[in-house]
């Protein structure tokens, strides 16, 4: 089904609305870019899709023509009337006004097996939204996210340039950048380009679920003082003596003088294992 482009600017004027800077609203309006986002989601026709940040429905329309069901979440209550107007022709779309961080993805999607998530999310909530989705009792099968290009690079980073955000995603799935989107594809145009990342989630996290709290606690401490060695950043972040942190690192066969961004996910896993073997020293 070929859809005519949605005139977002005219729709905003018709409803006497302006994009909200405080909510980080930049509406994706370029049709080629919209199709690339849908392609990144890998929709084959029978899936249910959770869309976060439906805006005025530019992307939602494309999702509705590709998926069996779309649950569209929008935080801005002022966008709901025009959004309902735009999506009126699509009977397979459910619009929910609310904050995704205050909503349970499992309640939203019910017993849908292997649902997909598609989102165009502002920088300031990127990490929080991803963690919220990946820590749900029933995780989605795949994520397709439009984020700032720099953020996409951080999520897909390799050891040597790792970040807490990269670890938070890669423990649950394999991210890849599938497309780059120039700032001009949005209205209003942001100051930076964006990228589409696809995260194919593992059947289960790469670390045992029971040890994930320890993993995140250690990783958060390790990255709390990035310029310091792991020996000192772990000690400072966890309230340990430096000798305790060094003991844990050496037990995991990790040089205490390394820095957090150099560790692989497997090495963080060894730290978690040895934390249990040595007893929680915190």
WOGI-V311570 format. One record per residue. RES is the residue in one small letter. PSI is psi in whole degrees, 0 to 359 (none if undefined). NEAR is the number of other ideal C-beta (glycine too) atoms within 8 Angstrom. D_LAST is the distance of its C-alpha to the last C-alpha in whole Angstrom. Layout:
RES/PSI/NEAR/D_LAST
RES/PSI/NEAR/D_LAST
//
This chain:
x/124/3/58
x/125/3/59
x/139/8/57
x/148/4/59
x/146/6/57
x/126/12/55
x/88/6/56
x/318/11/53
x/316/7/55
x/323/7/58
x/319/12/56
x/316/12/53
x/319/8/57
x/324/7/58
x/11/9/55
x/48/4/55
x/155/9/52
x/148/4/50
x/137/10/47
x/119/8/44
x/322/6/42
x/333/4/39
x/3/8/38
x/37/10/39
x/116/10/42
x/109/12/44
x/126/11/46
x/117/15/46
x/345/12/50
x/125/10/51
x/322/7/52
x/317/7/52
x/320/11/48
x/318/13/48
x/327/9/49
x/324/12/47
x/315/17/44
x/319/14/45
x/322/9/46
x/328/12/42
x/337/14/41
x/40/9/44
x/128/11/45
x/352/5/48
x/326/7/50
x/2/4/48
x/161/13/45
x/141/12/43
x/132/15/41
x/115/14/39
x/129/15/40
x/122/12/38
x/62/10/40
x/336/14/43
x/238/14/45
x/6/13/48
x/9/13/48
x/312/13/49
x/324/15/47
x/320/17/47
x/315/13/51
x/321/13/50
x/321/15/47
x/328/12/50
x/343/8/52
x/330/9/50
x/163/13/48
x/322/7/49
x/142/11/47
x/126/14/45
x/113/13/43
x/120/14/43
x/132/14/40
x/127/14/41
x/322/10/39
x/109/9/42
x/335/6/45
x/341/7/47
x/348/12/47
x/314/11/48
x/309/8/52
x/329/14/52
x/317/16/50
x/323/9/52
x/314/7/55
x/322/12/54
x/4/14/53
x/324/6/55
x/351/4/57
x/104/11/54
x/348/4/54
x/14/8/51
x/131/12/48
x/122/7/46
x/130/11/45
x/123/10/42
x/120/7/42
x/176/9/38
x/120/6/35
x/329/11/33
x/344/8/30
x/3/5/31
x/148/11/33
x/115/6/32
x/327/14/33
x/319/9/34
x/325/7/36
x/319/11/38
x/355/12/38
x/224/6/39
x/27/4/39
x/122/8/40
x/132/4/39
x/44/7/38
x/160/12/39
x/153/17/38
x/131/15/37
x/132/15/39
x/143/12/38
x/98/11/39
x/141/11/36
x/157/9/35
x/318/8/33
x/346/5/31
x/9/10/30
x/306/14/30
x/317/8/26
x/319/8/26
x/316/13/29
x/313/13/28
x/320/9/24
x/318/11/26
x/317/12/29
x/341/12/26
x/5/5/24
x/155/11/27
x/324/3/28
x/109/6/31
x/154/8/30
x/166/13/34
x/326/9/35
x/147/12/36
x/141/15/35
x/109/17/37
x/135/14/36
x/116/12/38
x/170/13/36
x/143/12/36
x/320/11/37
x/320/7/34
x/319/12/32
x/318/14/33
x/321/10/33
x/320/10/29
x/324/13/29
x/12/10/31
x/157/9/29
x/165/5/29
x/137/9/26
x/331/6/27
x/29/7/27
x/162/13/25
x/168/10/23
x/323/8/20
x/316/12/23
x/314/12/25
x/320/13/22
x/329/14/22
x/314/13/25
x/343/11/26
x/340/11/23
x/334/12/26
x/176/11/29
x/112/7/31
x/150/11/32
x/146/8/36
x/125/11/38
x/341/10/41
x/152/11/43
x/139/9/43
x/120/14/45
x/157/6/46
x/328/10/46
x/351/6/49
x/354/11/49
x/157/14/47
x/127/9/49
x/160/6/48
x/127/8/47
x/176/9/43
x/349/4/43
x/158/8/41
x/165/9/42
x/174/15/40
x/154/15/39
x/126/16/39
x/142/16/36
x/130/13/36
x/109/14/33
x/116/8/34
x/142/12/31
x/157/9/30
x/323/3/31
x/155/4/28
x/160/9/25
x/348/8/24
x/150/10/21
x/137/6/20
x/324/7/20
x/338/4/18
x/358/11/15
x/320/11/16
x/320/6/13
x/319/11/11
x/310/14/14
x/327/9/14
x/316/10/11
x/315/14/11
x/318/13/14
x/318/10/14
x/318/12/12
x/324/12/14
x/3/12/17
x/335/9/16
x/77/9/18
x/331/9/20
x/348/4/22
x/162/9/19
x/161/9/19
x/324/16/16
x/315/12/14
x/324/11/14
x/321/17/14
x/317/15/10
x/314/13/9
x/318/11/11
x/333/11/10
x/355/12/6
x/29/6/7
x/168/10/6
x/145/6/10
x/326/9/12
x/327/6/13
x/317/10/9
x/319/16/10
x/321/10/13
x/317/9/13
x/315/14/12
x/316/14/14
x/326/9/17
x/330/9/16
x/7/11/17
x/42/5/20
x/130/12/19
x/121/5/20
x/343/11/18
x/355/6/20
x/167/9/21
x/159/10/20
x/322/11/19
x/348/11/22
x/348/8/24
x/141/13/21
x/168/7/23
x/324/10/22
x/323/6/22
x/322/11/20
x/323/13/17
x/322/11/18
x/323/11/17
x/317/13/14
x/317/13/13
x/316/10/15
x/335/11/13
x/318/12/10
x/320/10/12
x/324/7/14
x/347/9/11
x/139/5/9
x/114/6/6
x/353/9/4
x/none/6/0
//
